[in-house]
Amino acid sequence: MTRRRAPRPAANAFRTALERAAPKTPLAALQAAWAEAVGEQIAAVSSPVSERGGEVLVTCTDSVWAQELDLMQEQLLQRLGDRLGERAPRSLRFRVRDARN
């Protein structure tokens, strides 16, 4: 009689898959965490588009949002730091999206 083995837990396979799929750059990690860190309303009107030396450029739908988010920068950086740890940006710069894009 052949004995069947008990099924192995899938947790290790999931953990390995998540590690392989994890963003490889600070910008990619930020883009993946943006909506959850800043909230759906802010994410709907803004997008991180580039990173250089710890500063992230975030484009916004209009100048009112760019100004508002600039005023909220410390709060946003705190939320991003909580979510991303040492991969979090040091500063954010906000710019209105080019209407041609």
C-alpha positions in Angstrom: 0.0 0.0 0.0 1.3 3.4 -1.0 1.1 6.2 1.6 0.2 9.6 0.4 2.1 12.5 1.7 0.4 15.4 3.5 0.1 18.5 1.4 2.8 21.1 2.0 1.8 24.6 3.1 1.7 27.1 0.3 3.0 29.9 2.5 6.7 29.3 1.4 5.7 29.3 -2.3 3.7 32.5 -1.9 6.5 34.2 0.1 9.1 33.3 -2.6 6.8 34.6 -5.4 6.2 37.9 -3.6 9.9 38.4 -3.0 10.6 37.8 -6.7 7.8 40.2 -7.8 8.7 42.9 -5.3 9.6 46.3 -7.0 13.4 46.5 -7.6 13.8 50.4 -7.6 12.7 53.0 -5.0 10.4 54.6 -7.6 8.7 51.2 -8.4 8.2 50.5 -4.7 6.8 54.0 -4.2 4.4 53.6 -7.2 3.2 50.3 -5.8 2.5 51.7 -2.4 1.3 55.2 -3.4 -2.5 54.7 -3.4 -2.5 52.8 -0.1 -0.1 55.3 1.6 -1.7 58.5 0.5 -5.4 57.4 0.1 -7.6 56.9 -3.0 -8.6 60.6 -3.3 -5.0 61.8 -3.5 -3.9 58.9 -5.7 -6.7 59.7 -8.2 -5.2 63.2 -8.8 -1.5 62.5 -8.4 1.2 60.1 -9.6 4.9 59.7 -8.6 6.8 59.7 -12.0 10.5 60.0 -11.2 13.0 59.8 -8.4 16.5 61.2 -8.1 18.6 61.3 -5.0 15.7 60.7 -2.7 13.5 63.4 -4.2 10.4 62.2 -6.0 8.6 64.2 -8.7 4.8 63.8 -8.4 2.6 65.0 -11.1 -0.9 66.4 -10.3 -4.0 67.0 -12.3 -4.0 70.8 -11.6 -2.2 73.5 -9.7 -4.6 73.5 -6.8 -3.8 69.9 -6.0 -0.1 70.5 -6.6 -0.2 73.3 -4.0 -2.3 71.4 -1.5 -0.1 68.3 -1.7 3.0 70.5 -1.3 1.4 71.9 2.0 0.8 68.2 3.1 4.3 67.1 2.2 5.4 66.2 5.8 2.3 64.2 6.4 2.6 62.4 3.1 6.3 61.7 3.8 5.4 60.2 7.2 2.8 57.9 5.6 5.3 56.8 3.0 8.0 56.3 5.6 5.6 54.1 7.6 4.8 52.0 4.5 8.2 51.9 2.8 10.8 52.2 5.6 14.2 53.1 4.3 13.0 53.0 0.7 10.8 56.0 1.4 11.6 59.3 -0.4 13.3 62.2 1.6 11.3 64.9 -0.2 8.5 65.3 -2.7 8.2 67.9 -5.5 4.8 68.5 -7.1 4.2 69.6 -10.7 1.1 70.0 -12.8 0.8 67.3 -15.5 1.5 68.4 -19.0 -1.9 68.7 -20.8 -0.4 67.0 -23.9 0.1 63.7 -22.0 
